[in-house]
Amino acid sequence: TVIDVLATGFTLRRGAKFRDNLKRVKEALKESRFDKQLLNLSDDR
């Protein structure tokens, strides 16, 4: 999509240091996500 192209261009323009920071943020956010299977099991009750 157009948004993806713009986001990619912005990220590339900011440089390698910015990309490394984004990787760290992404990894930190992975740990905070809920497990969808656990949520579905609790909804069945």
Secondary structure in CASP SS format (residue, H / E / C, confidence):
PFRMAT SS
TARGET T0000
AUTHOR 0000-0000-0000
METHOD secondary structure of the structure
MODEL  1
T C 1.00
V H 1.00
I H 1.00
D H 1.00
V H 1.00
L H 1.00
A H 1.00
T H 1.00
G H 1.00
F H 1.00
T H 1.00
L H 1.00
R H 1.00
R H 1.00
G C 1.00
A H 1.00
K H 1.00
F H 1.00
R H 1.00
D H 1.00
N H 1.00
L H 1.00
K H 1.00
R H 1.00
V H 1.00
K H 1.00
E H 1.00
A H 1.00
L H 1.00
K H 1.00
E C 1.00
S C 1.00
R C 1.00
F C 1.00
D C 1.00
K H 1.00
Q H 1.00
L H 1.00
L H 1.00
N H 1.00
L H 1.00
S H 1.00
D H 1.00
D C 1.00
R C 1.00
END
